[in-house]
């Protein structure tokens, strides 16, 4: 997979870029570097994963993390919330979890003076800036849908009243890829709500040695906040201001369209191995992710390389393979790799 944040290369800013815009991007780049440095105090390695999480957050998106237990998924999110000075809640998804356990519920209260009863809404754990939905596929579809509605609308409705969720609002859901017994896989339509599907791999041997050294000794790591919630919201605004050239925009759309076996531009391997391709959300997230990637590298211009770099995490969970692909051991990651090779930039 292409590295999300390789060494920076100077790229010319558009002629219409103002000094204020360029200053904002430079501030974002410095903020990103400070974030990564502070995260490094608690997290060993996993730089690509951290990049992808930050890019999704800066785009106002949500991310699905897939990895075996013990790869520091919870620690990553808790650490990030701490250095961004954001509120954080972790929800352990289980088969008996109800929607009200996540979004909240109405309780009856009685006024002791008058004896009158009234309903009061008690907010659930979803009312936080960052939510870790741990093992989201372990809960039934009804409860999954309750969280996904909050992700899409950034609000909760109960008893005819609407309660806005705090801003910024970011959901990081996790799935265990090796244990499928007693799980409720997310439907494709719900998977499409996640901007990225992030795969967490085992650390290298050298990284694992450092992990063991740090976690088995008496160690007090003090993390300092790097950004505030207001600054995160400003970063999200700056990312959307990054301009995109017509050629880059067309490339992102061509990439998504080429993944659809019913389309005119679909290559033969897509028609052979793919049942359903990526929808328009993929095109939107390819451009948004490319904007954020350019910005954290200090560039006020988006390149085709930025789109290619985020394509695997945007497309892998949006491409549904058919029986032929499964019988031949062809994964969606392999299909995305071939797509990137096949679709040429204009």
C-alpha positions as CSV (number, residue, x, y, z in Angstrom):
1,X,0.0,0.0,0.0
2,X,1.2,3.5,-0.8
3,X,2.6,5.3,2.2
4,X,0.1,8.0,3.3
5,X,2.7,10.5,4.4
6,X,6.1,10.0,2.6
7,X,8.8,12.6,2.8
8,X,7.6,16.0,1.7
9,X,8.3,17.4,-1.7
10,X,7.9,21.0,-2.6
11,X,4.8,21.6,-4.8
12,X,3.9,25.0,-6.2
13,X,0.8,26.7,-4.7
14,X,-1.9,27.9,-7.1
15,X,-1.5,31.5,-8.2
16,X,-4.7,32.5,-6.5
17,X,-3.7,31.2,-3.1
18,X,-3.7,34.0,-0.6
19,X,-1.0,34.6,2.0
20,X,-3.5,33.8,4.7
21,X,-4.4,30.5,3.1
22,X,-0.7,29.5,2.8
23,X,-0.1,30.5,6.4
24,X,-3.0,28.3,7.5
25,X,-1.6,25.3,5.7
26,X,1.8,25.9,7.1
27,X,0.3,26.1,10.6
28,X,-1.6,22.8,9.9
29,X,1.7,21.1,8.8
30,X,3.4,22.2,12.0
31,X,0.4,21.1,14.1
32,X,0.5,17.7,12.4
33,X,4.2,17.3,13.1
34,X,3.6,18.2,16.8
35,X,0.7,15.7,17.0
36,X,2.9,12.9,15.6
37,X,5.7,13.7,17.9
38,X,3.4,13.7,21.0
39,X,1.7,10.4,19.8
40,X,5.2,8.8,19.5
41,X,5.6,9.1,23.3
42,X,2.9,6.4,23.8
43,X,2.7,4.6,20.5
44,X,5.5,2.7,19.0
45,X,5.5,2.5,15.2
46,X,2.1,2.4,13.3
47,X,2.9,5.7,11.7
48,X,0.8,5.0,8.6
49,X,-2.2,4.1,10.8
50,X,-1.9,7.3,12.8
51,X,-1.7,9.2,9.6
52,X,-4.9,7.7,8.3
53,X,-6.7,8.3,11.6
54,X,-5.7,12.0,11.5
55,X,-6.6,12.4,7.9
56,X,-10.1,11.0,8.5
57,X,-10.6,13.3,11.4
58,X,-9.4,16.4,9.6
59,X,-11.9,15.5,6.8
60,X,-14.8,15.2,9.3
61,X,-15.0,11.5,8.5
62,X,-15.1,8.3,10.5
63,X,-12.9,5.3,10.3
64,X,-13.2,1.5,10.7
65,X,-10.1,-0.2,12.1
66,X,-9.5,-3.9,11.3
67,X,-6.9,-5.7,13.3
68,X,-6.3,-8.6,15.7
69,X,-6.5,-7.9,19.5
70,X,-3.5,-6.3,21.2
71,X,-2.4,-3.9,18.5
72,X,-3.0,-0.7,20.7
73,X,-6.2,0.4,18.9
74,X,-7.8,1.7,22.2
75,X,-4.5,3.3,23.3
76,X,-4.2,5.2,19.9
77,X,-7.7,6.7,20.2
78,X,-7.4,7.6,23.9
79,X,-3.9,9.1,23.4
80,X,-5.2,11.1,20.4
81,X,-8.1,12.4,22.4
82,X,-5.8,13.5,25.2
83,X,-3.4,15.4,23.1
84,X,-6.2,17.1,21.2
85,X,-7.9,17.9,24.5
86,X,-11.2,16.2,23.4
87,X,-13.7,14.2,25.4
88,X,-13.5,10.5,24.8
89,X,-15.8,7.5,25.4
90,X,-15.2,3.9,24.7
91,X,-18.2,1.6,24.1
92,X,-17.7,-2.2,24.2
93,X,-20.2,-3.6,21.7
94,X,-21.8,-6.8,22.8
95,X,-24.8,-8.9,21.6
96,X,-27.1,-7.5,24.3
97,X,-26.2,-3.9,23.8
98,X,-29.3,-1.7,23.0
99,X,-29.5,1.5,21.0
100,X,-30.4,3.4,24.2
101,X,-27.1,2.2,25.8
102,X,-25.3,4.3,23.2
103,X,-27.4,7.3,22.4
104,X,-29.2,7.7,25.8
105,X,-32.7,7.2,27.2
106,X,-35.5,9.1,28.8
107,X,-36.2,8.6,32.5
108,X,-39.2,9.6,34.5
109,X,-38.5,12.2,37.3
110,X,-41.0,13.2,40.0
111,X,-41.0,16.7,41.5
112,X,-41.2,16.0,45.3
113,X,-42.8,19.4,45.9
114,X,-45.7,19.1,43.4
115,X,-45.8,15.4,42.7
116,X,-45.7,16.1,39.0
117,X,-43.8,13.7,36.8
118,X,-41.8,14.6,33.7
119,X,-39.3,13.0,31.3
120,X,-35.7,13.8,31.3
121,X,-33.2,12.7,28.6
122,X,-30.0,11.1,30.0
123,X,-27.3,11.4,27.4
124,X,-25.4,8.2,26.4
125,X,-21.7,7.7,25.7
126,X,-22.1,8.9,22.1
127,X,-22.1,12.5,23.5
128,X,-18.3,12.9,23.3
129,X,-15.9,14.3,20.7
130,X,-14.2,10.9,20.1
131,X,-16.0,7.6,20.3
132,X,-14.3,4.2,20.2
133,X,-16.9,1.7,19.0
134,X,-15.0,-1.5,20.1
135,X,-15.9,-4.6,18.1
136,X,-18.8,-3.0,16.4
137,X,-19.7,-6.2,14.6
138,X,-20.5,-7.9,17.9
139,X,-23.8,-6.1,18.3
140,X,-27.1,-6.6,16.3
141,X,-27.9,-4.4,13.3
142,X,-30.4,-2.3,15.2
143,X,-27.7,-1.1,17.6
144,X,-25.2,-0.7,14.8
145,X,-27.7,1.5,13.0
146,X,-28.3,3.7,16.0
147,X,-24.6,4.6,16.0
148,X,-24.4,5.0,12.3
149,X,-27.3,7.4,12.3
150,X,-25.5,9.6,14.9
151,X,-22.4,9.5,12.7
152,X,-24.3,10.7,9.6
153,X,-26.5,13.3,11.2
154,X,-24.3,14.4,14.1
155,X,-27.3,14.5,16.3
156,X,-29.6,12.2,18.4
157,X,-33.4,12.3,18.4
158,X,-35.3,11.0,21.4
159,X,-38.9,11.7,22.6
160,X,-39.4,14.2,19.7
161,X,-36.4,16.3,20.8
162,X,-33.2,16.6,18.8
163,X,-29.9,16.8,20.7
164,X,-26.8,17.9,18.8
165,X,-23.6,16.0,19.3
166,X,-20.5,17.9,20.3
167,X,-18.2,19.2,17.6
168,X,-15.8,17.9,16.4
169,X,-17.3,14.4,16.4
170,X,-15.3,11.4,15.3
171,X,-16.1,7.7,15.5
172,X,-13.4,5.0,15.3
173,X,-14.9,1.6,15.1
174,X,-12.9,-1.6,15.4
175,X,-13.4,-5.2,14.1
176,X,-11.5,-8.4,14.8
177,X,-10.9,-10.1,11.4
178,X,-10.1,-13.6,12.8
179,X,-13.0,-14.2,15.1
180,X,-16.4,-14.4,13.3
181,X,-18.5,-16.5,15.7
182,X,-21.3,-14.6,17.3
183,X,-20.8,-11.5,15.1
184,X,-23.1,-9.4,12.9
185,X,-21.0,-8.2,9.9
186,X,-21.7,-4.6,8.9
187,X,-23.9,-4.4,5.7
188,X,-22.2,-2.8,2.7
189,X,-24.5,0.2,2.9
190,X,-23.3,0.9,6.5
191,X,-19.7,0.2,5.7
192,X,-20.0,3.0,3.1
193,X,-20.6,5.5,5.9
194,X,-16.9,5.0,7.0
195,X,-14.5,7.2,5.1
196,X,-11.5,4.8,5.7
197,X,-11.1,1.2,6.4
198,X,-7.7,1.0,8.2
199,X,-5.8,-2.2,8.4
200,X,-3.5,-2.6,11.4
201,X,-0.7,-5.1,10.9
202,X,1.7,-6.7,13.4
203,X,4.6,-4.5,14.4
204,X,8.1,-5.2,13.2
205,X,10.4,-7.2,15.5
206,X,12.3,-4.1,16.5
207,X,9.1,-2.3,17.2
208,X,7.8,-5.2,19.3
209,X,11.0,-5.2,21.3
210,X,10.5,-1.5,22.1
211,X,6.8,-2.1,22.9
212,X,7.7,-4.8,25.4
213,X,10.4,-2.7,26.9
214,X,8.1,0.3,27.5
215,X,5.1,-1.7,28.7
216,X,6.8,-3.9,31.2
217,X,8.7,-1.2,33.1
218,X,7.6,1.5,35.5
219,X,7.0,4.4,33.2
220,X,5.0,7.5,33.6
221,X,4.4,9.2,30.2
222,X,3.0,12.7,30.4
223,X,1.2,13.9,27.3
224,X,0.7,17.5,26.6
225,X,-2.3,18.9,24.6
226,X,-1.3,20.0,21.1
227,X,-4.6,21.3,19.8
228,X,-8.0,22.3,21.2
229,X,-11.4,21.4,19.8
230,X,-11.7,24.9,18.3
231,X,-8.4,24.3,16.5
232,X,-9.5,20.9,15.2
233,X,-12.6,22.6,13.7
234,X,-10.4,25.2,12.1
235,X,-8.2,22.5,10.6
236,X,-11.4,20.8,9.2
237,X,-12.3,24.1,7.6
238,X,-8.9,24.7,6.1
239,X,-8.8,21.2,4.5
240,X,-12.0,21.9,2.6
241,X,-10.4,25.2,1.3
242,X,-7.6,23.3,-0.4
243,X,-8.2,23.7,-4.2
244,X,-8.3,20.8,-6.6
245,X,-7.4,20.9,-10.2
246,X,-9.8,19.6,-12.8
247,X,-7.4,16.8,-13.9
248,X,-7.1,15.5,-10.3
249,X,-10.8,15.7,-9.7
250,X,-11.4,13.8,-12.9
251,X,-8.9,11.2,-12.0
252,X,-10.6,10.5,-8.6
253,X,-14.0,10.1,-10.3
254,X,-12.5,7.8,-13.0
255,X,-10.9,5.6,-10.3
256,X,-14.2,5.2,-8.6
257,X,-16.2,4.7,-11.8
258,X,-13.7,2.1,-13.1
259,X,-14.5,-0.1,-10.0
260,X,-18.1,-0.6,-11.1
261,X,-18.5,-3.7,-13.3
262,X,-21.6,-2.2,-15.0
263,X,-19.8,0.8,-16.1
264,X,-18.4,1.5,-19.6
265,X,-14.9,2.1,-18.4
266,X,-14.7,-1.0,-16.2
267,X,-11.6,-3.1,-17.1
268,X,-11.9,-6.8,-17.7
269,X,-10.7,-7.8,-14.2
270,X,-13.4,-5.7,-12.6
271,X,-16.1,-7.4,-14.7
272,X,-14.6,-10.8,-13.8
273,X,-14.1,-10.3,-10.0
274,X,-16.4,-7.5,-8.7
275,X,-20.1,-7.7,-7.9
276,X,-20.5,-4.1,-6.8
277,X,-18.1,-1.2,-7.1
278,X,-17.6,2.0,-5.2
279,X,-20.3,4.6,-5.2
280,X,-20.2,8.4,-5.4
281,X,-19.1,8.7,-1.7
282,X,-15.8,7.1,-2.7
283,X,-15.1,9.9,-5.2
284,X,-15.9,12.5,-2.5
285,X,-13.7,10.8,0.1
286,X,-10.8,10.3,-2.4
287,X,-10.8,14.1,-3.0
288,X,-11.2,15.0,0.7
289,X,-8.6,12.6,1.8
290,X,-6.2,13.9,-0.9
291,X,-6.8,17.4,0.3
292,X,-6.0,16.5,3.9
293,X,-2.9,14.6,2.9
294,X,-1.6,17.6,0.8
295,X,-2.3,20.0,3.7
296,X,-0.4,18.0,6.3
297,X,2.5,17.9,4.0
298,X,2.5,21.7,3.8
299,X,1.1,21.8,0.2
300,X,-1.7,24.1,-1.0
301,X,-2.1,21.9,-4.1
302,X,-3.6,18.4,-4.5
303,X,-1.8,16.0,-6.8
304,X,-2.8,12.7,-8.4
305,X,-0.3,11.1,-6.0
306,X,-2.3,12.3,-3.1
307,X,-5.4,10.5,-4.5
308,X,-3.4,7.3,-5.2
309,X,-2.1,7.3,-1.6
310,X,-5.5,7.4,0.0
311,X,-7.2,5.2,-2.6
312,X,-6.6,1.8,-0.8
313,X,-8.2,2.9,2.5
314,X,-11.1,4.6,0.7
315,X,-11.9,1.8,-1.8
316,X,-11.1,-1.5,-0.1
317,X,-14.4,-1.7,1.9
318,X,-16.5,-0.4,-1.0
319,X,-15.6,-3.1,-3.5
320,X,-17.7,-6.2,-3.1
321,X,-16.0,-9.2,-4.7
322,X,-17.9,-12.1,-6.3
323,X,-17.5,-15.9,-6.2
324,X,-14.9,-16.0,-8.9
325,X,-12.6,-13.6,-6.9
326,X,-13.1,-15.5,-3.7
327,X,-12.4,-18.9,-5.3
328,X,-9.2,-17.5,-6.8
329,X,-8.1,-15.8,-3.5
330,X,-8.4,-12.3,-5.0
331,X,-9.0,-9.6,-2.3
332,X,-10.3,-6.1,-2.6
333,X,-6.9,-4.8,-1.8
334,X,-5.5,-6.6,-4.9
335,X,-8.3,-5.2,-7.0
336,X,-7.6,-1.7,-5.8
337,X,-3.9,-2.1,-6.6
338,X,-4.7,-3.2,-10.1
339,X,-7.2,-0.3,-10.5
340,X,-4.5,2.2,-9.5
341,X,-2.2,0.7,-12.1
342,X,-5.0,0.6,-14.8
343,X,-6.5,4.1,-14.5
344,X,-4.2,6.8,-16.0
345,X,-4.2,10.4,-15.0
346,X,-5.3,12.8,-17.7
